[in-house]
Amino acid sequence: MTAIAPAQLFKSLSDETRLRCLALLLQHGELCVCEFTHALDLPQPKISHHLANLRKSGLVSDTKNGLWIYYRLHPDLPAWITEMMILSVNNIKHTAPFYDDDVRLQQMPDRPANLCSA
């Protein structure tokens, strides 16, 4: 993995949709696109665009399983980035829209064992 420049990191975090996606990943570990669309109440193309941006920047990695693509924080992130994101999410997760996203995700129907089955 190439190093993430601080300016690129903060540029990625400056978009609310990308920040909301990262907040959910930090709280839930791994999610598929349909879980993001349900939680953020946004269309799939918009979510996919932002997830592709996060993947390109090196913040997330993905795995394809059948028709589904699952995203998680990149396992090789430098410690300072992971620590900064954890600290940030812990301080915003109880505010809108982050709290609402988490509630919608937890209430998503057909989500057995916290995995998307849509």
C-alpha positions as CSV (number, residue, x, y, z in Angstrom):
1,M,0.0,0.0,0.0
2,T,1.3,3.4,-0.8
3,A,1.4,6.1,1.9
4,I,-1.6,8.3,2.3
5,A,-0.6,12.0,2.2
6,P,-2.2,14.0,5.0
7,A,-3.8,16.4,2.5
8,Q,-5.4,13.5,0.6
9,L,-6.7,12.0,3.9
10,F,-8.3,15.3,5.0
11,K,-9.7,15.9,1.4
12,S,-11.3,12.4,1.6
13,L,-12.7,13.2,5.1
14,S,-14.0,16.6,4.0
15,D,-17.0,15.1,2.1
16,E,-19.9,14.4,4.4
17,T,-21.0,11.2,2.5
18,R,-17.5,9.7,2.7
19,L,-17.2,10.7,6.4
20,R,-20.5,9.0,7.1
21,C,-19.4,5.8,5.3
22,L,-16.1,5.8,7.3
23,A,-18.0,6.3,10.5
24,L,-20.2,3.3,9.8
25,L,-17.2,1.2,8.9
26,L,-15.5,2.1,12.2
27,Q,-18.5,1.1,14.1
28,H,-19.5,-2.0,12.2
29,G,-16.3,-3.3,10.6
30,E,-17.5,-4.5,7.2
31,L,-20.5,-3.4,5.2
32,C,-21.9,-3.9,1.7
33,V,-23.1,-1.2,-0.6
34,C,-26.8,-2.0,0.1
35,E,-26.2,-1.5,3.8
36,F,-24.7,1.9,3.1
37,T,-27.5,2.9,0.8
38,H,-30.0,1.9,3.5
39,A,-28.2,3.6,6.4
40,L,-27.4,6.8,4.5
41,D,-30.7,6.9,2.6
42,L,-28.9,7.8,-0.6
43,P,-28.9,6.2,-4.1
44,Q,-26.6,3.4,-4.8
45,P,-24.6,5.2,-7.6
46,K,-23.8,8.1,-5.2
47,I,-22.7,5.6,-2.5
48,S,-20.6,3.6,-5.0
49,H,-18.9,6.8,-6.2
50,H,-17.8,7.8,-2.7
51,L,-16.7,4.3,-1.8
52,A,-14.6,4.1,-5.0
53,N,-13.0,7.4,-3.9
54,L,-12.2,6.0,-0.5
55,R,-10.8,2.9,-2.1
56,K,-8.7,4.9,-4.5
57,S,-7.3,7.0,-1.6
58,G,-6.3,3.8,0.2
59,L,-8.7,4.3,3.2
60,V,-10.9,1.3,2.5
61,S,-10.5,-2.1,0.8
62,D,-13.1,-4.3,-0.7
63,T,-13.9,-7.9,-1.2
64,K,-16.4,-9.3,-3.8
65,N,-18.6,-12.1,-2.6
66,G,-20.9,-13.2,-5.4
67,L,-22.9,-10.1,-6.4
68,W,-22.0,-8.2,-3.3
69,I,-19.0,-6.0,-2.6
70,Y,-18.1,-5.6,1.0
71,Y,-16.0,-2.7,2.3
72,R,-13.8,-2.3,5.4
73,L,-11.1,0.0,6.6
74,H,-7.9,-0.8,4.8
75,P,-6.0,-3.2,7.1
76,D,-2.6,-1.5,6.4
77,L,-3.6,2.0,7.4
78,P,-0.9,3.8,9.4
79,A,-1.7,3.8,13.1
80,W,-1.9,7.6,13.2
81,I,-4.7,7.5,10.6
82,T,-6.7,4.8,12.3
83,E,-6.3,6.5,15.7
84,M,-7.4,9.9,14.3
85,M,-10.5,8.4,12.7
86,I,-11.4,6.4,15.8
87,L,-11.1,9.5,17.9
88,S,-13.1,11.6,15.4
89,V,-15.9,9.0,15.1
90,N,-16.2,8.5,18.8
91,N,-16.8,12.2,19.2
92,I,-19.4,12.6,16.4
93,K,-21.3,9.3,16.4
94,H,-23.9,10.6,18.8
95,T,-24.7,13.6,16.5
96,A,-26.8,13.9,13.3
97,P,-26.5,12.5,10.7
98,F,-24.1,9.9,12.1
99,Y,-26.4,8.7,14.9
100,D,-29.3,8.5,12.5
101,D,-27.2,6.5,10.0
102,D,-26.3,3.9,12.6
103,V,-30.0,3.6,13.8
104,R,-31.2,3.1,10.2
105,L,-28.5,0.4,9.6
106,Q,-29.4,-1.4,12.8
107,Q,-33.1,-1.4,11.8
108,M,-32.4,-2.6,8.3
109,P,-34.7,-5.5,7.5
110,D,-33.3,-8.8,6.1
111,R,-29.9,-8.2,7.8
112,P,-29.4,-11.6,9.5
113,A,-26.1,-11.8,11.5
114,N,-25.4,-8.2,10.6
115,L,-24.7,-9.2,7.0
116,C,-26.6,-7.8,4.0
117,S,-28.9,-10.3,2.3
118,A,-30.8,-8.0,0.0
